[in-house]
Amino acid sequence: MENVVILDLGSNSTRLSINEVTNGFFREVRRQKVMTRMAEGMGKTLGEKVLKKAAIERTLAALTDFKKEYQDLPNLKVKGIATAAVRAASNSQAFLNQVKELTGVDVEVLSGDAEAYYDYVGVKNSLKLNDFILCDMGGGSFELAVVKDGQAVNLASIPFGAVSLTERFNAQDLLSAKDLFRFQGFVQGLFNEQLWLLEGRYLPLVLLGGANRTVARTEMMRRGQKNLDEFHGVKMSARSFLNIYTDWLGLDFSQRQERLEVEADRADIILGGLTPIAQLIQQLDIPELIFSESGVREGILYSMVTE
């Protein structure tokens, strides 16, 4: 048996995933998440993007704690990945050097297309679906794919996510009509650049990412389900999703914190993450949503064990 650790340096959170790999199969035995907001400040400027000192310090502190969890495991393999915030930052190499000094790991900065591809692999191998559209809403980017007959016919990474969009359109508190209109127009422009998305019309939409998980757990609580971590494969109608989004759209920051309960730490960025999803649902006449726990990390693990 081999212990495979994934360190995921995301734009909103830094994650640890410890997996036991045996005979081509993996099983996650431990996971941790720290909200480190690597993309902090990146939505406020159209120019050079940099990783802020505070965000770097939060991430290095999380990695220090994570290292204590895995460093004594036998037959250990550690893989580090980074996504949109690190991908876009002009000072990313200096940060990655600090990570290497701390952990001994050379972090792979995934391209946007690679991130979308691994999302597809993670979903394909964990949900029994042949035809679907996929959206992974991250903190600094969101990934899209259209899948037909089990194969990704098109995929892309859009370099804006829940954190950067929130900052750009002042969505932390009560979103004004003016900012919402600007936000929707901006997202429509992004979608217009991806004409292949029309191939996903009327297909079910598979959702990944923290903002979408918050919706899944809200729906599960409404249904009276107790274990809110078992959201993989949960389905809901597009109308139910839009009703939840509309409800939160009418609340200010403190009201959303109260409404979100255990997910209150997403109250400031939840509208930034969900507004593009709501627009995608309406533009493509999506009938049903399916939530996936498997994404980039699982896609990488599936790829590793089948090599």
TISE-158471 format. One line per 4 residues: number of its first residue (from 1); for each residue x, y, z of N, C-alpha, C. Coordinates in nm, 3 decimals, padded with zeros to 5 digits. Example, Ala and Ser with C-alpha at 12.3 -4.5 7.8 and 13.67 -1.06 7.14 Angstrom:
2
1 = 01.319 -00.569 00.780 01.230 -00.450 00.780 01.320 -00.330 00.780 ~ 01.285 -00.225 00.708 01.367 -00.106 00.714 01.290 00.003 00.787;
This chain:
307
1 = 00.084 -00.120 00.000 00.000 00.000 00.000 00.087 00.125 00.000 ~ 00.045 00.227 -00.076 00.115 00.354 -00.082 00.024 00.463 -00.027 ~ 00.081 00.555 00.049 00.007 00.672 00.096 00.035 00.788 00.001 ~ -00.070 00.834 -00.066 -00.056 00.945 -00.160 -00.126 01.067 -00.103;
5 = -00.050 01.174 -00.089 -00.101 01.300 -00.034 -00.111 01.402 -00.146 ~ -00.226 01.469 -00.153 -00.244 01.580 -00.246 -00.253 01.709 -00.165 ~ -00.166 01.803 -00.196 -00.173 01.938 -00.141 -00.229 02.027 -00.251 ~ -00.346 02.083 -00.226 -00.418 02.159 -00.328 -00.422 02.306 -00.286;
9 = -00.344 02.388 -00.356 -00.335 02.531 -00.324 -00.434 02.607 -00.411 ~ -00.557 02.610 -00.366 -00.664 02.673 -00.442 -00.671 02.822 -00.420 ~ -00.758 02.888 -00.495 -00.770 03.034 -00.489 -00.849 03.080 -00.367 ~ -00.934 02.993 -00.313 -01.012 03.027 -00.195 -00.968 02.948 -00.073;
13 = -00.930 02.822 -00.092 -00.892 02.738 00.021 -00.770 02.653 -00.015 ~ -00.700 02.614 00.090 -00.588 02.520 00.075 -00.631 02.389 00.138 ~ -00.610 02.278 00.066 -00.666 02.150 00.108 -00.560 02.042 00.117 ~ -00.585 01.951 00.209 -00.504 01.830 00.226 -00.592 01.710 00.201;
17 = -00.543 01.616 00.119 -00.614 01.491 00.095 -00.514 01.376 00.109 ~ -00.539 01.287 00.206 -00.452 01.171 00.228 -00.526 01.048 00.177 ~ -00.461 00.972 00.090 -00.526 00.860 00.024 -00.442 00.733 00.034 ~ -00.507 00.622 00.058 -00.441 00.491 00.054 -00.461 00.433 -00.085;
21 = -00.351 00.398 -00.151 -00.357 00.344 -00.287 -00.309 00.200 -00.285 ~ -00.395 00.109 -00.333 -00.363 -00.033 -00.336 -00.416 -00.094 -00.465 ~ -00.328 -00.159 -00.540 -00.367 -00.233 -00.661 -00.453 -00.151 -00.756 ~ -00.414 -00.026 -00.779 -00.484 00.056 -00.876 -00.610 00.122 -00.826;
25 = -00.637 00.115 -00.695 -00.754 00.180 -00.637 -00.709 00.273 -00.525 ~ -00.784 00.381 -00.504 -00.750 00.472 -00.395 -00.871 00.494 -00.305 ~ -00.840 00.523 -00.180 -00.944 00.553 -00.080 -00.896 00.670 00.004 ~ -00.975 00.776 00.005 -00.938 00.891 00.087 -00.965 00.859 00.234;
29 = -00.863 00.880 00.317 -00.875 00.847 00.459 -00.874 00.971 00.547 ~ -00.832 01.083 00.492 -00.833 01.206 00.570 -00.831 01.326 00.477 ~ -00.905 01.429 00.516 -00.901 01.554 00.442 -00.912 01.671 00.539 ~ -00.849 01.780 00.501 -00.859 01.903 00.578 -00.866 02.021 00.482;
33 = -00.927 02.128 00.529 -00.942 02.248 00.447 -00.923 02.371 00.535 ~ -00.849 02.468 00.483 -00.834 02.597 00.550 -00.866 02.706 00.448 ~ -00.953 02.800 00.486 -00.987 02.911 00.396 -00.872 03.010 00.397 ~ -00.791 03.008 00.292 -00.672 03.091 00.287 -00.684 03.209 00.191;
37 = -00.786 03.210 00.106 -00.816 03.322 00.016 -00.693 03.370 -00.063 ~ -00.630 03.279 -00.135 -00.514 03.314 -00.214 -00.545 03.421 -00.320 ~ -00.668 03.424 -00.368 -00.705 03.519 -00.473 -00.745 03.656 -00.417 ~ -00.725 03.675 -00.291 -00.764 03.801 -00.227 -00.702 03.921 -00.298;
41 = -00.785 04.016 -00.335 -00.738 04.138 -00.399 -00.724 04.129 -00.549 ~ -00.733 04.011 -00.607 -00.709 03.996 -00.750 -00.825 04.047 -00.836 ~ -00.942 04.060 -00.778 -01.055 04.110 -00.856 -01.065 04.261 -00.857 ~ -00.977 04.326 -00.782 -00.985 04.472 -00.770 -00.904 04.546 -00.874;
45 = -00.827 04.474 -00.953 -00.742 04.538 -01.051 -00.745 04.462 -01.183 ~ -00.733 04.535 -01.292 -00.725 04.473 -01.423 -00.580 04.457 -01.468 ~ -00.488 04.511 -01.388 -00.347 04.504 -01.423 -00.279 04.383 -01.363 ~ -00.154 04.404 -01.323 -00.073 04.295 -01.268 -00.138 04.238 -01.142;
49 = -00.142 04.106 -01.135 -00.201 04.039 -01.019 -00.090 03.979 -00.934 ~ -00.101 04.000 -00.804 00.002 03.948 -00.712 -00.064 03.876 -00.596 ~ 00.006 03.777 -00.543 -00.037 03.710 -00.421 -00.004 03.801 -00.304 ~ -00.104 03.832 -00.222 -00.084 03.922 -00.110 -00.005 03.853 00.001;
53 = 00.071 03.933 00.075 00.153 03.880 00.182 00.070 03.802 00.283 ~ -00.045 03.857 00.321 -00.130 03.790 00.421 -00.181 03.656 00.369 ~ -00.216 03.650 00.240 -00.265 03.525 00.181 -00.154 03.420 00.177 ~ -00.033 03.464 00.144 00.082 03.373 00.143 00.107 03.318 00.283;
57 = 00.103 03.405 00.382 00.127 03.362 00.520 00.020 03.264 00.567 ~ -00.106 03.288 00.530 -00.213 03.196 00.569 -00.192 03.059 00.505 ~ -00.149 03.060 00.379 -00.129 02.934 00.307 -00.011 02.856 00.364 ~ 00.099 02.924 00.390 00.216 02.856 00.447 00.185 02.801 00.586;
61 = 00.104 02.872 00.663 00.064 02.823 00.796 -00.020 02.696 00.783 ~ -00.110 02.694 00.685 -00.193 02.576 00.662 -00.106 02.457 00.621 ~ -00.010 02.482 00.533 00.078 02.374 00.487 00.165 02.321 00.601 ~ 00.205 02.409 00.691 00.283 02.366 00.808 00.202 02.269 00.893;
65 = 00.075 02.302 00.915 -00.013 02.213 00.992 -00.039 02.083 00.917 ~ -00.058 02.092 00.787 -00.084 01.972 00.708 00.035 01.875 00.714 ~ 00.155 01.930 00.707 00.275 01.847 00.706 00.282 01.757 00.829 ~ 00.237 01.807 00.941 00.237 01.728 01.065 00.147 01.606 01.053;
69 = 00.045 01.616 00.967 -00.052 01.508 00.952 00.001 01.393 00.867 ~ 00.093 01.423 00.774 00.134 01.317 00.681 00.282 01.280 00.685 ~ 00.365 01.360 00.748 00.511 01.342 00.732 00.563 01.209 00.784 ~ 00.492 01.144 00.876 00.541 01.017 00.933 00.476 00.894 00.869;
73 = 00.396 00.914 00.766 00.331 00.801 00.700 00.433 00.721 00.619 ~ 00.420 00.588 00.618 00.511 00.504 00.539 00.475 00.509 00.390 ~ 00.571 00.470 00.305 00.547 00.463 00.160 00.474 00.587 00.110 ~ 00.534 00.701 00.137 00.467 00.829 00.117 00.503 00.891 -00.018;
77 = 00.400 00.940 -00.087 00.418 01.019 -00.208 00.333 01.145 -00.194 ~ 00.395 01.262 -00.210 00.325 01.389 -00.192 00.324 01.464 -00.326 ~ 00.206 01.502 -00.370 00.192 01.580 -00.493 00.126 01.713 -00.459 ~ 00.184 01.821 -00.505 00.126 01.952 -00.484 00.074 02.010 -00.614;
81 = -00.043 02.072 -00.608 -00.100 02.138 -00.725 -00.145 02.278 -00.685 ~ -00.141 02.368 -00.780 -00.192 02.503 -00.760 -00.276 02.541 -00.881 ~ -00.372 02.630 -00.857 -00.466 02.663 -00.965 -00.467 02.812 -00.995 ~ -00.584 02.872 -01.011 -00.597 03.002 -01.077 -00.517 03.115 -01.015;
85 = -00.523 03.131 -00.882 -00.456 03.245 -00.820 -00.306 03.240 -00.845 ~ -00.246 03.123 -00.824 -00.102 03.108 -00.845 -00.070 03.118 -00.994 ~ -00.159 03.065 -01.077 -00.141 03.069 -01.222 -00.132 03.214 -01.272 ~ -00.210 03.303 -01.212 -00.220 03.440 -01.263 -00.120 03.537 -01.199;
89 = -00.063 03.501 -01.085 00.016 03.597 -01.007 00.157 03.614 -01.064 ~ 00.202 03.738 -01.064 00.337 03.767 -01.114 00.445 03.723 -01.015 ~ 00.408 03.707 -00.888 00.505 03.665 -00.786 00.489 03.519 -00.746 ~ 00.430 03.440 -00.836 00.401 03.301 -00.800 00.528 03.219 -00.777;
93 = 00.634 03.244 -00.854 00.754 03.162 -00.839 00.818 03.182 -00.702 ~ 00.821 03.304 -00.653 00.876 03.330 -00.520 00.794 03.255 -00.415 ~ 00.663 03.254 -00.431 00.577 03.181 -00.339 00.603 03.031 -00.347 ~ 00.613 02.978 -00.468 00.636 02.835 -00.485 00.772 02.794 -00.428;
97 = 00.868 02.883 -00.433 00.998 02.854 -00.371 00.983 02.840 -00.219 ~ 00.900 02.923 -00.160 00.874 02.913 -00.016 00.805 02.781 00.018 ~ 00.711 02.742 -00.067 00.641 02.614 -00.046 00.740 02.498 -00.055 ~ 00.829 02.503 -00.154 00.929 02.397 -00.171 01.021 02.389 -00.049;
101 = 01.063 02.504 00.003 01.150 02.506 00.120 01.080 02.448 00.242 ~ 00.951 02.475 00.254 00.874 02.429 00.370 00.840 02.281 00.362 ~ 00.797 02.235 00.244 00.742 02.100 00.231 00.832 02.003 00.154 ~ 00.927 02.057 00.078 01.008 01.971 -00.010 00.938 01.932 -00.136;
105 = 00.823 01.992 -00.164 00.740 01.953 -00.278 00.749 02.057 -00.389 ~ 00.772 02.009 -00.511 00.763 02.095 -00.630 00.617 02.098 -00.674 ~ 00.553 02.210 -00.651 00.411 02.221 -00.682 00.391 02.239 -00.832 ~ 00.299 02.161 -00.888 00.263 02.175 -01.028 00.152 02.280 -01.041;
109 = 00.179 02.383 -01.118 00.076 02.485 -01.145 -00.003 02.437 -01.266 ~ -00.126 02.396 -01.243 -00.208 02.342 -01.351 -00.251 02.452 -01.447 ~ -00.246 02.424 -01.573 -00.305 02.516 -01.670 -00.457 02.511 -01.654 ~ -00.525 02.612 -01.708 -00.671 02.611 -01.700 -00.731 02.490 -01.767;
113 = -00.679 02.453 -01.884 -00.731 02.336 -01.955 -00.706 02.207 -01.877 ~ -00.590 02.198 -01.811 -00.561 02.079 -01.730 -00.657 02.069 -01.612 ~ -00.686 02.183 -01.551 -00.780 02.184 -01.439 -00.917 02.136 -01.485 ~ -00.964 02.187 -01.598 -01.093 02.144 -01.651 -01.091 01.996 -01.687;
117 = -00.981 01.948 -01.743 -00.971 01.808 -01.782 -00.977 01.717 -01.659 ~ -00.904 01.750 -01.553 -00.906 01.666 -01.434 -01.043 01.669 -01.364 ~ -01.112 01.784 -01.373 -01.251 01.787 -01.324 -01.334 01.683 -01.399 ~ -01.321 01.683 -01.530 -01.394 01.588 -01.615 -01.361 01.444 -01.577;
121 = -01.233 01.413 -01.559 -01.192 01.278 -01.523 -01.250 01.239 -01.387 ~ -01.247 01.332 -01.290 -01.302 01.303 -01.158 -01.450 01.272 -01.162 ~ -01.525 01.352 -01.240 -01.669 01.331 -01.250 -01.701 01.204 -01.328 ~ -01.632 01.186 -01.439 -01.658 01.070 -01.526 -01.642 00.938 -01.450;
125 = -01.545 00.933 -01.361 -01.516 00.809 -01.290 -01.595 00.792 -01.160 ~ -01.675 00.890 -01.124 -01.746 00.879 -00.996 -01.898 00.892 -01.009 ~ -01.946 00.942 -01.121 -02.090 00.952 -01.144 -02.124 00.877 -01.273 ~ -02.233 00.803 -01.272 -02.272 00.725 -01.389 -02.352 00.812 -01.484;
129 = -02.279 00.896 -01.558 -02.341 00.988 -01.653 -02.266 00.981 -01.785 ~ -02.339 00.990 -01.895 -02.277 00.991 -02.027 -02.282 01.128 -02.093 ~ -02.392 01.201 -02.070 -02.411 01.330 -02.135 -02.441 01.435 -02.029 ~ -02.355 01.535 -02.018 -02.375 01.638 -01.917 -02.286 01.757 -01.947;
133 = -02.317 01.868 -01.882 -02.229 01.984 -01.882 -02.175 01.997 -01.740 ~ -02.053 02.042 -01.729 -01.985 02.047 -01.599 -01.942 02.191 -01.571 ~ -01.955 02.232 -01.445 -01.904 02.363 -01.404 -01.845 02.351 -01.264 ~ -01.717 02.386 -01.253 -01.647 02.388 -01.125 -01.618 02.534 -01.092;
137 = -01.690 02.589 -00.994 -01.671 02.729 -00.957 -01.568 02.739 -00.845 ~ -01.450 02.787 -00.880 -01.345 02.805 -00.782 -01.336 02.949 -00.737 ~ -01.233 02.980 -00.660 -01.217 03.115 -00.610 -01.162 03.212 -00.712 ~ -01.075 03.162 -00.802 -01.011 03.249 -00.899 -01.041 03.216 -01.044;
141 = -01.111 03.106 -01.068 -01.149 03.069 -01.205 -01.268 02.973 -01.196 ~ -01.334 02.954 -01.310 -01.431 02.844 -01.314 -01.412 02.767 -01.443 ~ -01.429 02.636 -01.429 -01.403 02.544 -01.539 -01.535 02.492 -01.595 ~ -01.539 02.477 -01.727 -01.658 02.431 -01.798 -01.621 02.318 -01.891;
145 = -01.711 02.222 -01.906 -01.692 02.114 -02.003 -01.828 02.065 -02.050 ~ -01.834 02.026 -02.176 -01.952 01.957 -02.229 -01.909 01.814 -02.260 ~ -01.985 01.718 -02.207 -01.951 01.577 -02.222 -02.064 01.506 -02.297 ~ -02.027 01.436 -02.404 -02.123 01.359 -02.483 -02.071 01.216 -02.496;
149 = -02.157 01.120 -02.470 -02.118 00.978 -02.477 -01.992 00.949 -02.395 ~ -01.983 01.016 -02.281 -01.873 00.992 -02.188 -01.743 01.061 -02.222 ~ -01.740 01.137 -02.333 -01.617 01.202 -02.376 -01.634 01.355 -02.372 ~ -01.532 01.423 -02.324 -01.535 01.569 -02.321 -01.517 01.622 -02.463;
153 = -01.621 01.682 -02.518 -01.613 01.733 -02.654 -01.557 01.875 -02.658 ~ -01.567 01.944 -02.545 -01.508 02.077 -02.532 -01.491 02.108 -02.384 ~ -01.387 02.184 -02.352 -01.366 02.228 -02.215 -01.287 02.357 -02.214 ~ -01.300 02.432 -02.106 -01.230 02.560 -02.095 -01.223 02.603 -01.950;
157 = -01.129 02.689 -01.922 -01.118 02.753 -01.791 -01.137 02.902 -01.810 ~ -01.228 02.961 -01.731 -01.256 03.104 -01.738 -01.183 03.171 -01.621 ~ -01.096 03.268 -01.645 -01.008 03.321 -01.540 -01.073 03.418 -01.443 ~ -01.193 03.385 -01.398 -01.262 03.463 -01.296 -01.335 03.363 -01.207;
161 = -01.332 03.388 -01.075 -01.397 03.295 -00.984 -01.472 03.368 -00.874 ~ -01.518 03.294 -00.774 -01.604 03.349 -00.670 -01.540 03.466 -00.596 ~ -01.410 03.455 -00.565 -01.343 03.563 -00.493 -01.322 03.684 -00.582 ~ -01.265 03.664 -00.701 -01.234 03.777 -00.788 -01.361 03.844 -00.842;
165 = -01.466 03.767 -00.871 -01.590 03.826 -00.919 -01.661 03.904 -00.808 ~ -01.654 03.852 -00.686 -01.712 03.923 -00.572 -01.648 04.060 -00.557 ~ -01.516 04.065 -00.563 -01.445 04.192 -00.549 -01.476 04.286 -00.665 ~ -01.483 04.231 -00.784 -01.503 04.314 -00.903 -01.640 04.380 -00.905;
169 = -01.742 04.309 -00.853 -01.879 04.360 -00.862 -01.942 04.390 -00.726 ~ -01.858 04.408 -00.625 -01.904 04.453 -00.492 -02.016 04.365 -00.437 ~ -01.996 04.234 -00.447 -02.102 04.140 -00.408 -02.088 04.089 -00.266 ~ -01.998 04.146 -00.187 -01.977 04.097 -00.051 -02.101 04.119 00.036;
173 = -02.168 04.231 00.016 -02.284 04.266 00.097 -02.409 04.261 00.009 ~ -02.504 04.346 00.036 -02.624 04.349 -00.047 -02.585 04.396 -00.187 ~ -02.612 04.314 -00.286 -02.573 04.344 -00.424 -02.673 04.441 -00.484 ~ -02.623 04.558 -00.526 -02.713 04.659 -00.583 -02.760 04.616 -00.722;
177 = -02.871 04.675 -00.765 -02.924 04.645 -00.899 -02.822 04.683 -01.006 ~ -02.754 04.794 -00.986 -02.653 04.839 -01.082 -02.540 04.738 -01.094 ~ -02.487 04.692 -00.979 -02.377 04.596 -00.982 -02.421 04.460 -01.035 ~ -02.544 04.420 -01.002 -02.594 04.293 -01.055 -02.606 04.299 -01.207;
181 = -02.656 04.412 -01.259 -02.669 04.427 -01.404 -02.532 04.424 -01.470 ~ -02.434 04.492 -01.411 -02.297 04.490 -01.463 -02.240 04.349 -01.460 ~ -02.264 04.281 -01.349 -02.216 04.144 -01.328 -02.272 04.051 -01.435 ~ -02.403 04.057 -01.455 -02.467 03.969 -01.552 -02.419 03.998 -01.694;
185 = -02.400 04.124 -01.726 -02.350 04.159 -01.858 -02.209 04.108 -01.881 ~ -02.127 04.116 -01.778 -01.990 04.066 -01.787 -01.988 03.915 -01.809 ~ -02.068 03.843 -01.732 -02.074 03.698 -01.745 -02.127 03.658 -01.882 ~ -02.228 03.731 -01.931 -02.281 03.701 -02.063 -02.173 03.715 -02.169;
189 = -02.089 03.816 -02.154 -01.978 03.833 -02.247 -01.882 03.715 -02.244 ~ -01.856 03.664 -02.124 -01.768 03.547 -02.110 -01.829 03.426 -02.180 ~ -01.958 03.405 -02.160 -02.025 03.290 -02.222 -02.030 03.305 -02.374 ~ -02.046 03.427 -02.422 -02.053 03.449 -02.567 -01.922 03.413 -02.636;
193 = -01.813 03.412 -02.560 -01.683 03.374 -02.616 -01.668 03.222 -02.626 ~ -01.762 03.149 -02.565 -01.757 03.002 -02.564 -01.883 02.949 -02.633 ~ -01.891 02.967 -02.763 -02.012 02.928 -02.836 -02.042 02.779 -02.826 ~ -01.938 02.698 -02.801 -01.957 02.553 -02.789 -02.045 02.516 -02.669;
197 = -02.062 02.611 -02.575 -02.149 02.582 -02.461 -02.291 02.546 -02.504 ~ -02.332 02.595 -02.622 -02.466 02.565 -02.670 -02.487 02.416 -02.693 ~ -02.377 02.340 -02.707 -02.387 02.194 -02.719 -02.438 02.131 -02.590 ~ -02.432 02.205 -02.480 -02.478 02.154 -02.353 -02.622 02.189 -02.320;
201 = -02.692 02.248 -02.417 -02.832 02.288 -02.391 -02.918 02.165 -02.360 ~ -03.001 02.181 -02.258 -03.096 02.080 -02.210 -03.029 01.963 -02.136 ~ -02.897 01.965 -02.122 -02.829 01.856 -02.050 -02.829 01.884 -01.900 ~ -02.817 01.779 -01.817 -02.800 01.802 -01.673 -02.667 01.872 -01.649;
205 = -02.662 01.954 -01.545 -02.542 02.030 -01.510 -02.481 01.972 -01.383 ~ -02.357 01.925 -01.393 -02.284 01.874 -01.278 -02.206 01.989 -01.217 ~ -02.224 02.011 -01.087 -02.165 02.125 -01.019 -02.060 02.083 -00.918 ~ -01.947 02.153 -00.920 -01.839 02.133 -00.824 -01.801 02.270 -00.767;
209 = -01.725 02.268 -00.658 -01.677 02.393 -00.600 -01.755 02.430 -00.475 ~ -01.692 02.513 -00.393 -01.746 02.543 -00.261 -01.881 02.612 -00.261 ~ -01.901 02.710 -00.350 -02.030 02.780 -00.354 -02.142 02.683 -00.388 ~ -02.115 02.592 -00.482 -02.216 02.494 -00.521 -02.242 02.392 -00.410;
213 = -02.136 02.355 -00.339 -02.156 02.264 -00.225 -02.248 02.327 -00.120 ~ -02.237 02.457 -00.103 -02.324 02.526 -00.007 -02.469 02.513 -00.047 ~ -02.498 02.524 -00.176 -02.635 02.506 -00.224 -02.680 02.362 -00.199 ~ -02.593 02.265 -00.228 -02.629 02.124 -00.207 -02.666 02.098 -00.062;
217 = -02.586 02.151 00.030 -02.612 02.128 00.173 -02.739 02.200 00.218 ~ -02.765 02.316 00.160 -02.890 02.386 00.192 -03.010 02.304 00.149 ~ -03.002 02.247 00.030 -03.110 02.163 -00.020 -03.126 02.038 00.066 ~ -03.014 01.980 00.108 -03.019 01.860 00.192 -03.083 01.890 00.327;
221 = -03.051 02.006 00.385 -03.115 02.046 00.512 -03.264 02.065 00.493 ~ -03.303 02.124 00.380 -03.445 02.142 00.351 -03.518 02.009 00.346 ~ -03.448 01.906 00.297 -03.507 01.773 00.287 -03.500 01.695 00.418 ~ -03.434 01.751 00.518 -03.423 01.684 00.647 -03.310 01.584 00.655;
225 = -03.218 01.587 00.558 -03.104 01.496 00.562 -03.004 01.543 00.667 ~ -02.943 01.447 00.736 -02.858 01.479 00.850 -02.710 01.491 00.815 ~ -02.659 01.397 00.736 -02.516 01.398 00.705 -02.491 01.487 00.582 ~ -02.455 01.610 00.609 -02.442 01.708 00.501 -02.314 01.690 00.419;
229 = -02.227 01.598 00.462 -02.107 01.570 00.385 -02.131 01.471 00.272 ~ -02.245 01.405 00.274 -02.276 01.306 00.171 -02.360 01.368 00.060 ~ -02.302 01.469 -00.006 -02.374 01.540 -00.112 -02.340 01.488 -00.251 ~ -02.244 01.396 -00.261 -02.204 01.346 -00.392 -02.322 01.273 -00.458;
233 = -02.359 01.318 -00.575 -02.470 01.257 -00.648 -02.606 01.315 -00.614 ~ -02.613 01.407 -00.519 -02.741 01.470 -00.486 -02.793 01.549 -00.606 ~ -02.922 01.535 -00.633 -02.983 01.604 -00.747 -03.087 01.705 -00.699 ~ -03.103 01.810 -00.777 -03.210 01.905 -00.750 -03.252 01.969 -00.881;
237 = -03.371 02.024 -00.885 -03.419 02.088 -01.007 -03.352 02.224 -01.023 ~ -03.346 02.267 -01.146 -03.289 02.399 -01.174 -03.371 02.507 -01.105 ~ -03.501 02.489 -01.101 -03.588 02.588 -01.037 -03.557 02.601 -00.888 ~ -03.532 02.489 -00.821 -03.500 02.493 -00.678 -03.369 02.569 -00.655;
241 = -03.271 02.544 -00.743 -03.143 02.616 -00.732 -03.166 02.766 -00.747 ~ -03.241 02.805 -00.847 -03.265 02.947 -00.872 -03.343 03.011 -00.759 ~ -03.432 02.936 -00.696 -03.506 02.989 -00.581 -03.413 03.019 -00.464 ~ -03.317 02.928 -00.439 -03.220 02.950 -00.331 -03.133 03.070 -00.362;
245 = -03.085 03.078 -00.486 -03.001 03.190 -00.527 -03.076 03.322 -00.512 ~ -03.201 03.326 -00.556 -03.281 03.448 -00.548 -03.303 03.490 -00.403 ~ -03.324 03.392 -00.316 -03.342 03.420 -00.174 -03.217 03.488 -00.118 ~ -03.100 03.432 -00.146 -02.975 03.488 -00.094 -02.943 03.622 -00.159;
249 = -02.987 03.642 -00.283 -02.963 03.767 -00.354 -03.029 03.885 -00.282 ~ -03.137 03.858 -00.211 -03.209 03.964 -00.142 -03.159 03.993 -00.001 ~ -03.049 03.927 00.041 -02.999 03.942 00.177 -02.868 04.020 00.179 ~ -02.844 04.091 00.290 -02.713 04.153 00.307 -02.618 04.052 00.370;
253 = -02.494 04.093 00.392 -02.391 04.002 00.438 -02.428 03.933 00.569 ~ -02.470 04.009 00.669 -02.501 03.949 00.800 -02.621 03.857 00.791 ~ -02.719 03.892 00.710 -02.836 03.805 00.691 -02.796 03.675 00.623 ~ -02.706 03.684 00.525 -02.660 03.561 00.458 -02.580 03.474 00.555;
257 = -02.497 03.535 00.639 -02.423 03.459 00.739 -02.520 03.378 00.825 ~ -02.625 03.441 00.870 -02.724 03.373 00.955 -02.795 03.262 00.878 ~ -02.828 03.288 00.753 -02.900 03.191 00.672 -02.812 03.070 00.637 ~ -02.683 03.094 00.615 -02.593 02.987 00.571 -02.548 02.896 00.684;
261 = -02.561 02.941 00.808 -02.529 02.859 00.925 -02.387 02.802 00.917 ~ -02.373 02.670 00.898 -02.240 02.607 00.901 -02.152 02.652 00.785 ~ -02.210 02.711 00.683 -02.135 02.760 00.567 -02.119 02.912 00.572 ~ -02.130 02.970 00.692 -02.130 03.115 00.706 -02.002 03.181 00.656;
265 = -01.891 03.106 00.655 -01.766 03.167 00.609 -01.764 03.193 00.458 ~ -01.869 03.150 00.388 -01.882 03.180 00.244 -01.981 03.292 00.218 ~ -02.034 03.353 00.323 -02.140 03.451 00.303 -02.097 03.569 00.218 ~ -01.969 03.605 00.222 -01.924 03.721 00.146 -01.903 03.691 -00.002;
269 = -01.872 03.566 -00.038 -01.840 03.534 -00.178 -01.945 03.447 -00.246 ~ -02.053 03.413 -00.176 -02.148 03.317 -00.230 -02.218 03.370 -00.356 ~ -02.253 03.498 -00.359 -02.319 03.553 -00.478 -02.221 03.564 -00.595 ~ -02.096 03.594 -00.563 -01.994 03.597 -00.668 -01.979 03.462 -00.735;
273 = -01.996 03.354 -00.657 -01.983 03.220 -00.710 -02.108 03.169 -00.781 ~ -02.225 03.211 -00.736 -02.349 03.153 -00.789 -02.411 03.230 -00.905 ~ -02.378 03.358 -00.919 -02.440 03.436 -01.026 -02.409 03.379 -01.165 ~ -02.284 03.339 -01.195 -02.260 03.276 -01.326 -02.335 03.144 -01.343;
277 = -02.350 03.068 -01.234 -02.423 02.941 -01.244 -02.570 02.967 -01.277 ~ -02.629 03.064 -01.209 -02.769 03.098 -01.235 -02.788 03.139 -01.380 ~ -02.693 03.215 -01.433 -02.702 03.258 -01.571 -02.687 03.142 -01.669 ~ -02.595 03.052 -01.636 -02.573 02.935 -01.722 -02.698 02.847 -01.727;
281 = -02.761 02.828 -01.613 -02.883 02.748 -01.605 -02.991 02.804 -01.697 ~ -03.008 02.935 -01.691 -03.115 02.997 -01.770 -03.079 03.002 -01.919 ~ -02.953 03.028 -01.950 -02.914 03.039 -02.090 -02.924 02.906 -02.163 ~ -02.892 02.796 -02.094 -02.888 02.665 -02.158 -03.011 02.580 -02.127;
285 = -03.111 02.638 -02.062 -03.234 02.564 -02.028 -03.200 02.433 -01.956 ~ -03.116 02.443 -01.855 -03.075 02.325 -01.777 -03.193 02.273 -01.697 ~ -03.224 02.144 -01.707 -03.340 02.091 -01.633 -03.306 02.044 -01.491 ~ -03.184 01.996 -01.472 -03.150 01.929 -01.346 -03.003 01.953 -01.310;
289 = -02.977 01.961 -01.181 -02.841 01.980 -01.131 -02.800 01.858 -01.050 ~ -02.674 01.819 -01.064 -02.618 01.706 -00.990 -02.487 01.754 -00.927 ~ -02.472 01.731 -00.797 -02.354 01.779 -00.727 -02.249 01.668 -00.717 ~ -02.125 01.707 -00.740 -02.015 01.611 -00.737 -01.912 01.650 -00.633;
293 = -01.870 01.552 -00.554 -01.760 01.573 -00.460 -01.626 01.551 -00.530 ~ -01.628 01.477 -00.640 -01.506 01.445 -00.714 -01.476 01.554 -00.816 ~ -01.352 01.601 -00.813 -01.311 01.704 -00.905 -01.165 01.689 -00.940 ~ -01.091 01.799 -00.933 -00.952 01.800 -00.977 -00.867 01.698 -00.902;
297 = -00.874 01.697 -00.770 -00.788 01.606 -00.692 -00.818 01.461 -00.727 ~ -00.945 01.427 -00.734 -00.982 01.290 -00.767 -00.945 01.256 -00.910 ~ -00.959 01.353 -01.000 -00.918 01.330 -01.138 -00.770 01.300 -01.149 ~ -00.690 01.370 -01.071 -00.546 01.343 -01.069 -00.518 01.205 -01.012;
301 = -00.587 01.170 -00.906 -00.565 01.037 -00.845 -00.606 00.926 -00.941 ~ -00.722 00.941 -01.008 -00.765 00.841 -01.107 -00.657 00.826 -01.215 ~ -00.602 00.939 -01.259 -00.500 00.935 -01.363 -00.371 00.867 -01.312 ~ -00.336 00.893 -01.187 -00.215 00.836 -01.129 -00.225 00.684 -01.117;
305 = -00.339 00.634 -01.071 -00.350 00.491 -01.044 -00.372 00.409 -01.170 ~ -00.407 00.477 -01.280 -00.429 00.403 -01.405 -00.312 00.416 -01.501 ~ -00.205 00.485 -01.459 -00.088 00.500 -01.544 -00.017 00.367 -01.564;
